[in-house]
C-alpha cells in the first residue's frame, strides 16, 4: 500500500475556498466509496493543510474523483507554500488508521 503525506499552506484569502473544495471531495467519496483508498485532510489554525492518503495499486483512486480534479486544478493559485509530498511509513498507530 502506498502511503503519502502532503502539506501546504494556502493564501489567507484562499483558505475558505480550499476547505470547501476538500469538503466537495469527501462528499463525492461518500457517494463513490472507493475500496482501496484511505484519506484524511486536516486544516491547521495557520491556514496550512495536511492530507494523509493511502491506497493500493499503482495510482491513487482520488484521480478518478471529479471533485478531486477540481481541487487540484487551482491548487497553485491558492497556495502561499506549494504542496510538499512525502511517501511515509507508519511507525506507530493507535486507533487512527486502519491496520
C-alpha positions in Angstrom: 0.0 0.0 0.0 1.3 3.5 -0.9 1.1 6.0 1.9 1.6 9.7 1.4 1.6 12.8 3.5 1.0 16.1 1.7 1.3 19.5 3.4 1.0 23.1 2.1 -0.2 26.5 3.2 -2.9 28.5 1.5 -3.0 32.2 1.0 -5.3 33.7 3.7 -7.9 34.8 1.1 -7.9 31.2 -0.4 -8.2 29.2 2.8 -12.0 29.0 2.9 -12.2 28.1 -0.8 -9.6 25.4 -0.4 -11.5 23.9 2.6 -14.8 24.0 0.5 -13.1 22.1 -2.4 -11.8 19.5 0.1 -15.3 19.1 1.5 -16.6 18.5 -2.0 -14.0 15.7 -2.4 -15.2 14.0 0.7 -18.9 14.3 -0.3 -18.1 12.6 -3.6 -16.0 9.9 -1.8 -19.1 9.1 0.3 -21.1 8.5 -2.9 -18.4 6.6 -4.8 -16.8 4.8 -1.9 -13.6 3.5 -3.5 -12.5 0.4 -1.6 -8.7 0.7 -1.9 -8.4 4.2 -0.5 -7.9 5.7 2.9 -7.8 9.5 3.0 -7.9 12.3 5.7 -7.5 16.0 5.3 -6.6 18.3 8.3 -6.7 22.1 8.4 -4.3 23.8 10.8 -5.0 27.1 12.5 -2.4 28.9 10.4 -4.1 28.1 7.1 -1.9 25.0 6.4 -3.4 21.8 5.3 -2.2 18.2 5.8 -3.5 15.3 3.7 -2.8 11.7 4.6 -3.5 9.3 1.7 -3.1 5.5 1.5 -4.1 3.4 -1.5 -3.5 0.0 -3.1 -2.4 -0.3 -6.7 -0.2 1.9 -8.9 -2.4 5.0 -9.0 -4.5 6.8 -6.4 -8.3 6.3 -6.8 -8.5 10.0 -5.9 -7.5 10.8 -9.5 -10.9 9.3 -10.7 -12.9 11.7 -8.4 -14.2 14.7 -10.3 -14.2 16.9 -7.2 -10.5 16.0 -6.6 -9.6 17.0 -10.1 -11.4 20.3 -9.5 -9.5 20.7 -6.2 -6.1 20.1 -7.9 -6.9 22.4 -10.8 -6.2 25.6 -9.0 -4.1 24.5 -6.1 -1.1 26.5 -7.2 -3.1 29.7 -7.2 -4.4 29.1 -3.7 -1.1 28.3 -2.1 1.3 30.5 -0.3 3.5 27.5 0.2 3.4 24.9 -2.5 2.5 21.3 -1.7 5.3 19.0 -0.4 4.6 15.4 -1.0 6.3 12.7 1.0 5.9 8.9 0.9 5.6 7.7 4.5 5.9 4.6 6.6 3.6 4.2 9.6 5.8 3.6 12.6 3.0 3.6 15.2 -0.7 3.9 15.1 -3.3 3.8 17.9 -6.8 3.7 16.6 -6.2 6.4 14.0 -5.6 4.4 10.9 -6.9 1.0 9.8 -4.4 -1.8 10.0 
